């Protein structure tokens, strides 16, 4: 979805189509986040771990504005929390 606007922007000059693709890509990423964050059947313990693992992600992103570092810290935090809880 993120690659389609680059391909089709050159082929079409429609502002609506380009805006639609931009919003569709953001909606797809949001849907992937929600489905990865909440699982069924619902497990409160898993939700607590995922919520706590988001804290280093948010802190590091607002502190250093580095998305890659934030993702790595989130993965490490999730791994550590899932191992010791």
mmCIF file as gemmi writes it, N, C-alpha and C atoms, coordinates in Angstrom:
data_model
loop_
_atom_site.group_PDB
_atom_site.id
_atom_site.type_symbol
_atom_site.label_atom_id
_atom_site.label_alt_id
_atom_site.label_comp_id
_atom_site.label_asym_id
_atom_site.label_entity_id
_atom_site.label_seq_id
_atom_site.pdbx_PDB_ins_code
_atom_site.Cartn_x
_atom_site.Cartn_y
_atom_site.Cartn_z
_atom_site.occupancy
_atom_site.B_iso_or_equiv
_atom_site.pdbx_formal_charge
_atom_site.auth_seq_id
_atom_site.auth_asym_id
_atom_site.pdbx_PDB_model_num
ATOM 1 N N . UNK Axp A 1 ? 0.826 -1.195 0 1 0 ? 1 A 1
ATOM 2 C CA . UNK Axp A 1 ? 0 0 0 1 0 ? 1 A 1
ATOM 3 C C . UNK Axp A 1 ? 0.868 1.255 0 1 0 ? 1 A 1
ATOM 4 N N . UNK Axp A 2 ? 2.014 1.2 0.637 1 0 ? 2 A 1
ATOM 5 C CA . UNK Axp A 2 ? 2.856 2.396 0.67 1 0 ? 2 A 1
ATOM 6 C C . UNK Axp A 2 ? 3.562 2.622 -0.668 1 0 ? 2 A 1
ATOM 7 N N . UNK Axp A 3 ? 3.688 1.578 -1.469 1 0 ? 3 A 1
ATOM 8 C CA . UNK Axp A 3 ? 4.39 1.694 -2.737 1 0 ? 3 A 1
ATOM 9 C C . UNK Axp A 3 ? 3.462 2.118 -3.879 1 0 ? 3 A 1
ATOM 10 N N . UNK Axp A 4 ? 2.167 1.839 -3.761 1 0 ? 4 A 1
ATOM 11 C CA . UNK Axp A 4 ? 1.231 2.154 -4.827 1 0 ? 4 A 1
ATOM 12 C C . UNK Axp A 4 ? 1.162 3.642 -5.181 1 0 ? 4 A 1
ATOM 13 N N . UNK Axp A 5 ? 1.157 4.555 -4.207 1 0 ? 5 A 1
ATOM 14 C CA . UNK Axp A 5 ? 1.122 5.975 -4.607 1 0 ? 5 A 1
ATOM 15 C C . UNK Axp A 5 ? 2.319 6.391 -5.454 1 0 ? 5 A 1
ATOM 16 N N . UNK Axp A 6 ? 3.469 5.793 -5.229 1 0 ? 6 A 1
ATOM 17 C CA . UNK Axp A 6 ? 4.641 6.147 -6.022 1 0 ? 6 A 1
ATOM 18 C C . UNK Axp A 6 ? 4.494 5.683 -7.472 1 0 ? 6 A 1
ATOM 19 N N . UNK Axp A 7 ? 3.887 4.528 -7.658 1 0 ? 7 A 1
ATOM 20 C CA . UNK Axp A 7 ? 3.697 4.005 -9.014 1 0 ? 7 A 1
ATOM 21 C C . UNK Axp A 7 ? 2.616 4.782 -9.748 1 0 ? 7 A 1
ATOM 22 N N . UNK Axp A 8 ? 1.458 4.931 -9.106 1 0 ? 8 A 1
ATOM 23 C CA . UNK Axp A 8 ? 0.297 5.497 -9.799 1 0 ? 8 A 1
ATOM 24 C C . UNK Axp A 8 ? 0.27 7.015 -9.818 1 0 ? 8 A 1
ATOM 25 N N . UNK Axp A 9 ? 1.086 7.666 -9.011 1 0 ? 9 A 1
ATOM 26 C CA . UNK Axp A 9 ? 1.087 9.13 -9.025 1 0 ? 9 A 1
ATOM 27 C C . UNK Axp A 9 ? 1.588 9.644 -10.375 1 0 ? 9 A 1
ATOM 28 N N . UNK Axp A 10 ? 2.523 8.942 -10.971 1 0 ? 10 A 1
ATOM 29 C CA . UNK Axp A 10 ? 3.044 9.352 -12.27 1 0 ? 10 A 1
ATOM 30 C C . UNK Axp A 10 ? 2.046 9.076 -13.388 1 0 ? 10 A 1
ATOM 31 N N . UNK Axp A 11 ? 1.22 8.034 -13.217 1 0 ? 11 A 1
ATOM 32 C CA . UNK Axp A 11 ? 0.281 7.643 -14.27 1 0 ? 11 A 1
ATOM 33 C C . UNK Axp A 11 ? -1.013 8.443 -14.235 1 0 ? 11 A 1
ATOM 34 N N . UNK Axp A 12 ? -1.408 8.917 -13.065 1 0 ? 12 A 1
ATOM 35 C CA . UNK Axp A 12 ? -2.652 9.683 -12.959 1 0 ? 12 A 1
ATOM 36 C C . UNK Axp A 12 ? -2.373 11.013 -12.281 1 0 ? 12 A 1
ATOM 37 N N . UNK Axp A 13 ? -3.167 11.993 -12.644 1 0 ? 13 A 1
ATOM 38 C CA . UNK Axp A 13 ? -3.041 13.302 -12.014 1 0 ? 13 A 1
ATOM 39 C C . UNK Axp A 13 ? -4.201 13.58 -11.073 1 0 ? 13 A 1
ATOM 40 N N . UNK Axp A 14 ? -4.966 12.567 -10.757 1 0 ? 14 A 1
ATOM 41 C CA . UNK Axp A 14 ? -6.137 12.733 -9.91 1 0 ? 14 A 1
ATOM 42 C C . UNK Axp A 14 ? -5.716 12.972 -8.463 1 0 ? 14 A 1
ATOM 43 N N . UNK Axp A 15 ? -6.091 14.108 -7.926 1 0 ? 15 A 1
ATOM 44 C CA . UNK Axp A 15 ? -5.765 14.419 -6.531 1 0 ? 15 A 1
ATOM 45 C C . UNK Axp A 15 ? -6.546 13.509 -5.59 1 0 ? 15 A 1
ATOM 46 N N . UNK Axp A 16 ? -7.784 13.188 -5.975 1 0 ? 16 A 1
ATOM 47 C CA . UNK Axp A 16 ? -8.601 12.301 -5.136 1 0 ? 16 A 1
ATOM 48 C C . UNK Axp A 16 ? -7.964 10.93 -5.008 1 0 ? 16 A 1
ATOM 49 N N . UNK Axp A 17 ? -7.472 10.387 -6.106 1 0 ? 17 A 1
ATOM 50 C CA . UNK Axp A 17 ? -6.877 9.058 -6.097 1 0 ? 17 A 1
ATOM 51 C C . UNK Axp A 17 ? -5.617 9.023 -5.229 1 0 ? 17 A 1
ATOM 52 N N . UNK Axp A 18 ? -4.775 10.022 -5.35 1 0 ? 18 A 1
ATOM 53 C CA . UNK Axp A 18 ? -3.563 10.096 -4.534 1 0 ? 18 A 1
ATOM 54 C C . UNK Axp A 18 ? -3.888 10.239 -3.059 1 0 ? 18 A 1
ATOM 55 N N . UNK Axp A 19 ? -4.879 11.064 -2.737 1 0 ? 19 A 1
ATOM 56 C CA . UNK Axp A 19 ? -5.294 11.239 -1.346 1 0 ? 19 A 1
ATOM 57 C C . UNK Axp A 19 ? -5.897 9.95 -0.797 1 0 ? 19 A 1
ATOM 58 N N . UNK Axp A 20 ? -6.673 9.256 -1.629 1 0 ? 20 A 1
ATOM 59 C CA . UNK Axp A 20 ? -7.259 7.983 -1.221 1 0 ? 20 A 1
ATOM 60 C C . UNK Axp A 20 ? -6.17 6.973 -0.874 1 0 ? 20 A 1
ATOM 61 N N . UNK Axp A 21 ? -5.139 6.879 -1.699 1 0 ? 21 A 1
ATOM 62 C CA . UNK Axp A 21 ? -4.052 5.933 -1.435 1 0 ? 21 A 1
ATOM 63 C C . UNK Axp A 21 ? -3.29 6.296 -0.174 1 0 ? 21 A 1
ATOM 64 N N . UNK Axp A 22 ? -3.086 7.581 0.065 1 0 ? 22 A 1
ATOM 65 C CA . UNK Axp A 22 ? -2.403 7.994 1.296 1 0 ? 22 A 1
ATOM 66 C C . UNK Axp A 22 ? -3.194 7.597 2.532 1 0 ? 22 A 1
ATOM 67 N N . UNK Axp A 23 ? -4.504 7.824 2.507 1 0 ? 23 A 1
ATOM 68 C CA . UNK Axp A 23 ? -5.342 7.464 3.647 1 0 ? 23 A 1
ATOM 69 C C . UNK Axp A 23 ? -5.488 5.955 3.786 1 0 ? 23 A 1
ATOM 70 N N . UNK Axp A 24 ? -5.544 5.249 2.67 1 0 ? 24 A 1
ATOM 71 C CA . UNK Axp A 24 ? -5.663 3.795 2.712 1 0 ? 24 A 1
ATOM 72 C C . UNK Axp A 24 ? -4.423 3.169 3.351 1 0 ? 24 A 1
ATOM 73 N N . UNK Axp A 25 ? -3.259 3.713 3.041 1 0 ? 25 A 1
ATOM 74 C CA . UNK Axp A 25 ? -2.032 3.19 3.634 1 0 ? 25 A 1
ATOM 75 C C . UNK Axp A 25 ? -2.008 3.429 5.143 1 0 ? 25 A 1
ATOM 76 N N . UNK Axp A 26 ? -2.428 4.599 5.58 1 0 ? 26 A 1
ATOM 77 C CA . UNK Axp A 26 ? -2.478 4.881 7.02 1 0 ? 26 A 1
ATOM 78 C C . UNK Axp A 26 ? -3.504 3.996 7.72 1 0 ? 26 A 1
ATOM 79 N N . UNK Axp A 27 ? -4.642 3.777 7.081 1 0 ? 27 A 1
ATOM 80 C CA . UNK Axp A 27 ? -5.67 2.916 7.667 1 0 ? 27 A 1
ATOM 81 C C . UNK Axp A 27 ? -5.189 1.478 7.766 1 0 ? 27 A 1
ATOM 82 N N . UNK Axp A 28 ? -4.443 1.022 6.77 1 0 ? 28 A 1
ATOM 83 C CA . UNK Axp A 28 ? -3.908 -0.331 6.796 1 0 ? 28 A 1
ATOM 84 C C . UNK Axp A 28 ? -2.916 -0.5 7.941 1 0 ? 28 A 1
ATOM 85 N N . UNK Axp A 29 ? -2.047 0.474 8.133 1 0 ? 29 A 1
ATOM 86 C CA . UNK Axp A 29 ? -1.088 0.397 9.24 1 0 ? 29 A 1
ATOM 87 C C . UNK Axp A 29 ? -1.793 0.429 10.592 1 0 ? 29 A 1
ATOM 88 N N . UNK Axp A 30 ? -2.821 1.242 10.728 1 0 ? 30 A 1
ATOM 89 C CA . UNK Axp A 30 ? -3.574 1.294 11.981 1 0 ? 30 A 1
ATOM 90 C C . UNK Axp A 30 ? -4.284 -0.031 12.239 1 0 ? 30 A 1
ATOM 91 N N . UNK Axp A 31 ? -4.857 -0.638 11.206 1 0 ? 31 A 1
ATOM 92 C CA . UNK Axp A 31 ? -5.531 -1.928 11.372 1 0 ? 31 A 1
ATOM 93 C C . UNK Axp A 31 ? -4.544 -3.018 11.762 1 0 ? 31 A 1
ATOM 94 N N . UNK Axp A 32 ? -3.368 -3.003 11.177 1 0 ? 32 A 1
ATOM 95 C CA . UNK Axp A 32 ? -2.35 -3.984 11.553 1 0 ? 32 A 1
ATOM 96 C C . UNK Axp A 32 ? -1.919 -3.805 13.003 1 0 ? 32 A 1
ATOM 97 N N . UNK Axp A 33 ? -1.805 -2.559 13.45 1 0 ? 33 A 1
ATOM 98 C CA . UNK Axp A 33 ? -1.433 -2.307 14.838 1 0 ? 33 A 1
ATOM 99 C C . UNK Axp A 33 ? -2.493 -2.833 15.794 1 0 ? 33 A 1
ATOM 100 N N . UNK Axp A 34 ? -3.753 -2.562 15.504 1 0 ? 34 A 1
ATOM 101 C CA . UNK Axp A 34 ? -4.834 -2.998 16.388 1 0 ? 34 A 1
ATOM 102 C C . UNK Axp A 34 ? -4.916 -4.512 16.434 1 0 ? 34 A 1
ATOM 103 N N . UNK Axp A 35 ? -4.815 -5.173 15.289 1 0 ? 35 A 1
ATOM 104 C CA . UNK Axp A 35 ? -4.906 -6.627 15.282 1 0 ? 35 A 1
ATOM 105 C C . UNK Axp A 35 ? -3.696 -7.284 15.925 1 0 ? 35 A 1
ATOM 106 N N . UNK Axp A 36 ? -2.557 -6.636 15.906 1 0 ? 36 A 1
ATOM 107 C CA . UNK Axp A 36 ? -1.384 -7.193 16.582 1 0 ? 36 A 1
ATOM 108 C C . UNK Axp A 36 ? -1.433 -6.924 18.085 1 0 ? 36 A 1
ATOM 109 N N . UNK Axp A 37 ? -2.099 -5.868 18.482 1 0 ? 37 A 1
ATOM 110 C CA . UNK Axp A 37 ? -2.132 -5.48 19.892 1 0 ? 37 A 1
ATOM 111 C C . UNK Axp A 37 ? -3.158 -6.273 20.683 1 0 ? 37 A 1
ATOM 112 N N . UNK Axp A 38 ? -4.318 -6.527 20.117 1 0 ? 38 A 1
ATOM 113 C CA . UNK Axp A 38 ? -5.4 -7.245 20.805 1 0 ? 38 A 1
ATOM 114 C C . UNK Axp A 38 ? -5.589 -8.589 20.128 1 0 ? 38 A 1
ATOM 115 N N . UNK Axp A 39 ? -5.603 -9.634 20.922 1 0 ? 39 A 1
ATOM 116 C CA . UNK Axp A 39 ? -5.778 -10.972 20.366 1 0 ? 39 A 1
ATOM 117 C C . UNK Axp A 39 ? -7.007 -11.632 20.98 1 0 ? 39 A 1
ATOM 118 N N . UNK Axp A 40 ? -7.56 -12.57 20.243 1 0 ? 40 A 1
ATOM 119 C CA . UNK Axp A 40 ? -8.725 -13.299 20.717 1 0 ? 40 A 1
ATOM 120 C C . UNK Axp A 40 ? -8.379 -14.768 20.802 1 0 ? 40 A 1
ATOM 121 N N . UNK Axp A 41 ? -8.66 -15.464 21.844 1 0 ? 41 A 1
ATOM 122 C CA . UNK Axp A 41 ? -9.401 -15.029 23.029 1 0 ? 41 A 1
ATOM 123 C C . UNK Axp A 41 ? -8.58 -14.034 23.844 1 0 ? 41 A 1
ATOM 124 N N . UNK Axp A 42 ? -9.286 -13.136 24.475 1 0 ? 42 A 1
ATOM 125 C CA . UNK Axp A 42 ? -8.667 -12.037 25.209 1 0 ? 42 A 1
ATOM 126 C C . UNK Axp A 42 ? -7.866 -12.565 26.399 1 0 ? 42 A 1
ATOM 127 N N . UNK Axp A 43 ? -6.63 -12.081 26.53 1 0 ? 43 A 1
ATOM 128 C CA . UNK Axp A 43 ? -5.774 -12.43 27.656 1 0 ? 43 A 1
ATOM 129 C C . UNK Axp A 43 ? -5.241 -11.135 28.262 1 0 ? 43 A 1
ATOM 130 N N . UNK Axp A 44 ? -5.656 -10.867 29.48 1 0 ? 44 A 1
ATOM 131 C CA . UNK Axp A 44 ? -5.262 -9.609 30.136 1 0 ? 44 A 1
ATOM 132 C C . UNK Axp A 44 ? -3.758 -9.535 30.351 1 0 ? 44 A 1
ATOM 133 N N . UNK Axp A 45 ? -3.13 -10.649 30.669 1 0 ? 45 A 1
ATOM 134 C CA . UNK Axp A 45 ? -1.69 -10.656 30.917 1 0 ? 45 A 1
ATOM 135 C C . UNK Axp A 45 ? -0.917 -10.238 29.662 1 0 ? 45 A 1
ATOM 136 N N . UNK Axp A 46 ? -1.324 -10.736 28.511 1 0 ? 46 A 1
ATOM 137 C CA . UNK Axp A 46 ? -0.668 -10.386 27.257 1 0 ? 46 A 1
ATOM 138 C C . UNK Axp A 46 ? -0.863 -8.905 26.927 1 0 ? 46 A 1
ATOM 139 N N . UNK Axp A 47 ? -2.051 -8.391 27.208 1 0 ? 47 A 1
ATOM 140 C CA . UNK Axp A 47 ? -2.318 -6.974 26.963 1 0 ? 47 A 1
ATOM 141 C C . UNK Axp A 47 ? -1.472 -6.083 27.867 1 0 ? 47 A 1
ATOM 142 N N . UNK Axp A 48 ? -1.254 -6.514 29.098 1 0 ? 48 A 1
ATOM 143 C CA . UNK Axp A 48 ? -0.4 -5.742 30.017 1 0 ? 48 A 1
ATOM 144 C C . UNK Axp A 48 ? 1.031 -5.683 29.505 1 0 ? 48 A 1
ATOM 145 N N . UNK Axp A 49 ? 1.548 -6.805 29.036 1 0 ? 49 A 1
ATOM 146 C CA . UNK Axp A 49 ? 2.916 -6.837 28.508 1 0 ? 49 A 1
ATOM 147 C C . UNK Axp A 49 ? 3.044 -5.924 27.297 1 0 ? 49 A 1
ATOM 148 N N . UNK Axp A 50 ? 2.082 -6.001 26.397 1 0 ? 50 A 1
ATOM 149 C CA . UNK Axp A 50 ? 2.141 -5.168 25.191 1 0 ? 50 A 1
ATOM 150 C C . UNK Axp A 50 ? 2.012 -3.683 25.523 1 0 ? 50 A 1
ATOM 151 N N . UNK Axp A 51 ? 1.195 -3.365 26.511 1 0 ? 51 A 1
ATOM 152 C CA . UNK Axp A 51 ? 1.041 -1.959 26.914 1 0 ? 51 A 1
ATOM 153 C C . UNK Axp A 51 ? 2.324 -1.429 27.537 1 0 ? 51 A 1
ATOM 154 N N . UNK Axp A 52 ? 2.939 -2.23 28.389 1 0 ? 52 A 1
ATOM 155 C CA . UNK Axp A 52 ? 4.195 -1.799 29.007 1 0 ? 52 A 1
ATOM 156 C C . UNK Axp A 52 ? 5.325 -1.7 27.983 1 0 ? 52 A 1
ATOM 157 N N . UNK Axp A 53 ? 5.308 -2.561 26.983 1 0 ? 53 A 1
ATOM 158 C CA . UNK Axp A 53 ? 6.344 -2.515 25.945 1 0 ? 53 A 1
ATOM 159 C C . UNK Axp A 53 ? 6.206 -1.279 25.065 1 0 ? 53 A 1
ATOM 160 N N . UNK Axp A 54 ? 5.03 -0.669 25.03 1 0 ? 54 A 1
ATOM 161 C CA . UNK Axp A 54 ? 4.85 0.564 24.242 1 0 ? 54 A 1
ATOM 162 C C . UNK Axp A 54 ? 5.518 1.774 24.895 1 0 ? 54 A 1
ATOM 163 N N . UNK Axp A 55 ? 5.688 1.727 26.197 1 0 ? 55 A 1
ATOM 164 C CA . UNK Axp A 55 ? 6.272 2.877 26.899 1 0 ? 55 A 1
ATOM 165 C C . UNK Axp A 55 ? 7.68 3.22 26.414 1 0 ? 55 A 1
ATOM 166 N N . UNK Axp A 56 ? 8.614 2.251 26.3 1 0 ? 56 A 1
ATOM 167 C CA . UNK Axp A 56 ? 9.93 2.613 25.756 1 0 ? 56 A 1
ATOM 168 C C . UNK Axp A 56 ? 9.87 3.098 24.315 1 0 ? 56 A 1
ATOM 169 N N . UNK Axp A 57 ? 8.921 2.573 23.541 1 0 ? 57 A 1
ATOM 170 C CA . UNK Axp A 57 ? 8.768 3.009 22.154 1 0 ? 57 A 1
ATOM 171 C C . UNK Axp A 57 ? 8.398 4.49 22.115 1 0 ? 57 A 1
ATOM 172 N N . UNK Axp A 58 ? 7.383 4.845 22.87 1 0 ? 58 A 1
ATOM 173 C CA . UNK Axp A 58 ? 6.937 6.241 22.884 1 0 ? 58 A 1
ATOM 174 C C . UNK Axp A 58 ? 8.003 7.173 23.439 1 0 ? 58 A 1
ATOM 175 N N . UNK Axp A 59 ? 8.624 6.761 24.535 1 0 ? 59 A 1
ATOM 176 C CA . UNK Axp A 59 ? 9.658 7.606 25.138 1 0 ? 59 A 1
ATOM 177 C C . UNK Axp A 59 ? 10.818 7.837 24.171 1 0 ? 59 A 1
ATOM 178 N N . UNK Axp A 60 ? 11.318 6.758 23.569 1 0 ? 60 A 1
ATOM 179 C CA . UNK Axp A 60 ? 12.477 6.911 22.69 1 0 ? 60 A 1
ATOM 180 C C . UNK Axp A 60 ? 12.125 7.696 21.428 1 0 ? 60 A 1
ATOM 181 N N . UNK Axp A 61 ? 10.901 7.513 20.915 1 0 ? 61 A 1
ATOM 182 C CA . UNK Axp A 61 ? 10.552 8.263 19.706 1 0 ? 61 A 1
ATOM 183 C C . UNK Axp A 61 ? 10.449 9.761 19.993 1 0 ? 61 A 1
ATOM 184 N N . UNK Axp A 62 ? 9.789 10.113 21.101 1 0 ? 62 A 1
ATOM 185 C CA . UNK Axp A 62 ? 9.666 11.539 21.418 1 0 ? 62 A 1
ATOM 186 C C . UNK Axp A 62 ? 10.996 12.147 21.835 1 0 ? 62 A 1
ATOM 187 N N . UNK Axp A 63 ? 11.884 11.325 22.361 1 0 ? 63 A 1
ATOM 188 C CA . UNK Axp A 63 ? 13.187 11.822 22.807 1 0 ? 63 A 1
ATOM 189 C C . UNK Axp A 63 ? 14.143 12.019 21.625 1 0 ? 63 A 1
ATOM 190 N N . UNK Axp A 64 ? 14.284 10.986 20.762 1 0 ? 64 A 1
ATOM 191 C CA . UNK Axp A 64 ? 15.289 11.02 19.705 1 0 ? 64 A 1
ATOM 192 C C . UNK Axp A 64 ? 14.721 11.083 18.295 1 0 ? 64 A 1
ATOM 193 N N . UNK Axp A 65 ? 13.407 10.939 18.112 1 0 ? 65 A 1
ATOM 194 C CA . UNK Axp A 65 ? 12.757 10.995 16.789 1 0 ? 65 A 1
ATOM 195 C C . UNK Axp A 65 ? 13.379 9.997 15.807 1 0 ? 65 A 1
ATOM 196 N N . UNK Axp A 66 ? 13.715 8.804 16.301 1 0 ? 66 A 1
ATOM 197 C CA . UNK Axp A 66 ? 14.301 7.762 15.469 1 0 ? 66 A 1
ATOM 198 C C . UNK Axp A 66 ? 13.377 6.553 15.508 1 0 ? 66 A 1
ATOM 199 N N . UNK Axp A 67 ? 12.672 6.316 14.406 1 0 ? 67 A 1
ATOM 200 C CA . UNK Axp A 67 ? 11.673 5.251 14.365 1 0 ? 67 A 1
ATOM 201 C C . UNK Axp A 67 ? 12.321 3.871 14.484 1 0 ? 67 A 1
ATOM 202 N N . UNK Axp A 68 ? 13.441 3.672 13.849 1 0 ? 68 A 1
ATOM 203 C CA . UNK Axp A 68 ? 14.126 2.376 13.919 1 0 ? 68 A 1
ATOM 204 C C . UNK Axp A 68 ? 14.544 2.026 15.332 1 0 ? 68 A 1
ATOM 205 N N . UNK Axp A 69 ? 15.127 2.982 16.026 1 0 ? 69 A 1
ATOM 206 C CA . UNK Axp A 69 ? 15.526 2.765 17.411 1 0 ? 69 A 1
ATOM 207 C C . UNK Axp A 69 ? 14.316 2.488 18.292 1 0 ? 69 A 1
ATOM 208 N N . UNK Axp A 70 ? 13.235 3.177 18.047 1 0 ? 70 A 1
ATOM 209 C CA . UNK Axp A 70 ? 12.014 2.974 18.83 1 0 ? 70 A 1
ATOM 210 C C . UNK Axp A 70 ? 11.466 1.561 18.649 1 0 ? 70 A 1
ATOM 211 N N . UNK Axp A 71 ? 11.481 1.067 17.426 1 0 ? 71 A 1
ATOM 212 C CA . UNK Axp A 71 ? 10.996 -0.288 17.165 1 0 ? 71 A 1
ATOM 213 C C . UNK Axp A 71 ? 11.89 -1.323 17.847 1 0 ? 71 A 1
ATOM 214 N N . UNK Axp A 72 ? 13.19 -1.148 17.748 1 0 ? 72 A 1
ATOM 215 C CA . UNK Axp A 72 ? 14.122 -2.084 18.388 1 0 ? 72 A 1
ATOM 216 C C . UNK Axp A 72 ? 13.926 -2.087 19.905 1 0 ? 72 A 1
ATOM 217 N N . UNK Axp A 73 ? 13.782 -0.92 20.497 1 0 ? 73 A 1
ATOM 218 C CA . UNK Axp A 73 ? 13.555 -0.858 21.943 1 0 ? 73 A 1
ATOM 219 C C . UNK Axp A 73 ? 12.224 -1.49 22.336 1 0 ? 73 A 1
ATOM 220 N N . UNK Axp A 74 ? 11.21 -1.333 21.506 1 0 ? 74 A 1
ATOM 221 C CA . UNK Axp A 74 ? 9.922 -1.964 21.779 1 0 ? 74 A 1
ATOM 222 C C . UNK Axp A 74 ? 10.003 -3.474 21.719 1 0 ? 74 A 1
ATOM 223 N N . UNK Axp A 75 ? 10.714 -3.995 20.735 1 0 ? 75 A 1
ATOM 224 C CA . UNK Axp A 75 ? 10.888 -5.448 20.624 1 0 ? 75 A 1
ATOM 225 C C . UNK Axp A 75 ? 11.672 -5.987 21.816 1 0 ? 75 A 1
ATOM 226 N N . UNK Axp A 76 ? 12.733 -5.295 22.195 1 0 ? 76 A 1
ATOM 227 C CA . UNK Axp A 76 ? 13.517 -5.72 23.366 1 0 ? 76 A 1
ATOM 228 C C . UNK Axp A 76 ? 12.691 -5.654 24.648 1 0 ? 76 A 1
ATOM 229 N N . UNK Axp A 77 ? 11.934 -4.596 24.809 1 0 ? 77 A 1
ATOM 230 C CA . UNK Axp A 77 ? 11.095 -4.471 26.005 1 0 ? 77 A 1
ATOM 231 C C . UNK Axp A 77 ? 10.049 -5.582 26.052 1 0 ? 77 A 1
ATOM 232 N N . UNK Axp A 78 ? 9.439 -5.885 24.917 1 0 ? 78 A 1
ATOM 233 C CA . UNK Axp A 78 ? 8.443 -6.965 24.876 1 0 ? 78 A 1
ATOM 234 C C . UNK Axp A 78 ? 9.086 -8.306 25.206 1 0 ? 78 A 1
ATOM 235 N N . UNK Axp A 79 ? 10.282 -8.567 24.672 1 0 ? 79 A 1
ATOM 236 C CA . UNK Axp A 79 ? 10.976 -9.809 24.951 1 0 ? 79 A 1
ATOM 237 C C . UNK Axp A 79 ? 11.323 -9.928 26.434 1 0 ? 79 A 1
ATOM 238 N N . UNK Axp A 80 ? 11.88 -8.876 26.995 1 0 ? 80 A 1
ATOM 239 C CA . UNK Axp A 80 ? 12.263 -8.914 28.413 1 0 ? 80 A 1
ATOM 240 C C . UNK Axp A 80 ? 11.042 -9.08 29.304 1 0 ? 80 A 1
ATOM 241 N N . UNK Axp A 81 ? 9.981 -8.343 29.031 1 0 ? 81 A 1
ATOM 242 C CA . UNK Axp A 81 ? 8.776 -8.449 29.852 1 0 ? 81 A 1
ATOM 243 C C . UNK Axp A 81 ? 8.133 -9.827 29.73 1 0 ? 81 A 1
ATOM 244 N N . UNK Axp A 82 ? 8.154 -10.397 28.551 1 0 ? 82 A 1
ATOM 245 C CA . UNK Axp A 82 ? 7.525 -11.714 28.397 1 0 ? 82 A 1
ATOM 246 C C . UNK Axp A 82 ? 8.369 -12.825 29.022 1 0 ? 82 A 1
ATOM 247 N N . UNK Axp A 83 ? 9.661 -12.603 29.173 1 0 ? 83 A 1
ATOM 248 C CA . UNK Axp A 83 ? 10.521 -13.599 29.791 1 0 ? 83 A 1
ATOM 249 C C . UNK Axp A 83 ? 10.437 -13.581 31.31 1 0 ? 83 A 1
ATOM 250 N N . UNK Axp A 84 ? 10.251 -12.435 31.891 1 0 ? 84 A 1
ATOM 251 C CA . UNK Axp A 84 ? 10.318 -12.308 33.351 1 0 ? 84 A 1
ATOM 252 C C . UNK Axp A 84 ? 8.973 -12.128 34.04 1 0 ? 84 A 1
ATOM 253 N N . UNK Axp A 85 ? 7.896 -12.178 33.287 1 0 ? 85 A 1
ATOM 254 C CA . UNK Axp A 85 ? 6.58 -12.055 33.921 1 0 ? 85 A 1
ATOM 255 C C . UNK Axp A 85 ? 5.758 -13.295 33.722 1 0 ? 85 A 1
